[in-house]
């Protein structure tokens, strides 16, 4: 297989996995926010959070910043909003389970 086709296949597989993760993690975040913020589910929005910024000392060093950017993310971050509140959650698949994986989310 041509290297470009292989790269495109890998990128598509990662994108599909990320979408599947997102579709299963969002309900968990919504449920946690309803509990944590005492807010009705119909007033809650959930969005994937942007990647966290590196600490200032890492951002100032190109070599360290390259390492920071190359590290795979072990979890996904979400922002839930509703009832005048905003909370952040980190989610990851529960280890030792079979697909479709349940997700565990914790408030940051």
C-alpha positions as CSV (number, residue, x, y, z in Angstrom):
1,X,0.0,0.0,0.0
2,X,1.2,3.5,-0.9
3,X,2.5,5.4,2.2
4,X,0.0,8.3,1.6
5,X,-2.9,5.9,1.4
6,X,-1.8,4.2,4.6
7,X,-1.5,7.5,6.3
8,X,-5.0,8.5,5.1
9,X,-6.4,5.2,6.4
10,X,-4.8,5.6,9.8
11,X,-6.1,9.2,10.0
12,X,-9.6,8.1,9.1
13,X,-9.5,5.3,11.7
14,X,-8.4,7.7,14.4
15,X,-11.2,10.2,13.5
16,X,-13.8,7.5,13.7
17,X,-12.5,6.3,17.0
18,X,-12.5,9.9,18.3
19,X,-16.2,10.4,17.2
20,X,-17.2,7.1,18.9
21,X,-15.4,8.2,22.1
22,X,-17.2,11.6,21.9
23,X,-20.6,10.0,21.4
24,X,-20.3,7.8,24.4
25,X,-18.5,10.2,26.7
26,X,-20.9,13.2,26.3
27,X,-23.9,11.5,28.1
28,X,-21.6,10.6,31.0
29,X,-20.5,14.3,31.3
30,X,-24.1,15.5,31.0
31,X,-25.2,13.1,33.8
32,X,-22.3,14.1,36.0
33,X,-22.9,17.8,35.5
34,X,-26.7,17.4,36.3
35,X,-25.6,15.9,39.6
36,X,-22.7,18.2,40.3
37,X,-24.5,21.5,39.4
38,X,-28.0,20.5,40.4
39,X,-29.1,21.5,36.9
40,X,-31.9,19.9,34.8
41,X,-30.5,17.9,31.8
42,X,-32.4,19.9,29.3
43,X,-30.5,23.1,30.3
44,X,-27.0,21.5,29.9
45,X,-24.7,21.8,26.9
46,X,-21.5,19.7,26.6
47,X,-18.6,20.5,24.3
48,X,-15.2,19.0,23.8
49,X,-12.7,21.3,25.5
50,X,-9.7,22.7,23.7
51,X,-6.3,21.1,24.6
52,X,-4.7,22.5,27.7
53,X,-2.0,25.1,27.2
54,X,1.5,24.0,28.2
55,X,3.0,25.6,31.4
56,X,4.8,28.9,30.7
57,X,8.3,27.3,31.2
58,X,7.5,24.5,28.7
59,X,6.0,27.0,26.2
60,X,9.2,29.1,26.3
61,X,11.5,26.2,25.4
62,X,11.0,24.9,21.8
63,X,12.5,21.5,22.6
64,X,10.2,21.0,25.6
65,X,7.2,22.3,23.7
66,X,7.9,19.8,20.9
67,X,7.8,17.0,23.5
68,X,4.6,18.4,25.0
69,X,2.9,18.5,21.6
70,X,4.0,15.0,20.7
71,X,2.7,13.3,23.8
72,X,-0.5,11.3,23.2
73,X,-3.5,12.4,25.2
74,X,-4.7,9.7,27.5
75,X,-8.1,11.2,28.0
76,X,-10.5,13.7,26.4
77,X,-11.6,16.9,28.1
78,X,-15.1,18.4,28.1
79,X,-16.8,21.6,29.3
80,X,-20.4,21.3,30.5
81,X,-22.5,24.5,30.9
82,X,-25.9,25.2,32.4
83,X,-27.8,27.0,35.1
84,X,-25.1,29.7,35.2
85,X,-22.3,27.3,35.8
86,X,-19.4,25.9,33.8
87,X,-17.5,22.7,34.9
88,X,-14.7,20.8,33.2
89,X,-14.5,17.0,33.0
90,X,-11.8,14.5,31.9
91,X,-13.0,11.2,30.5
92,X,-11.3,8.0,29.5
93,X,-12.4,4.4,28.7
94,X,-12.7,2.1,31.7
95,X,-9.8,-0.4,31.5
96,X,-10.5,-4.1,31.5
97,X,-13.8,-3.8,29.7
98,X,-15.0,-5.0,26.3
99,X,-16.2,-2.8,23.5
100,X,-18.2,-0.7,23.4
101,X,-16.3,0.7,26.3
102,X,-18.0,2.4,29.2
103,X,-16.4,5.8,30.1
104,X,-15.4,7.2,33.4
105,X,-15.4,11.0,33.8
106,X,-14.1,13.1,36.7
107,X,-14.5,16.7,37.4
108,X,-11.3,18.7,37.0
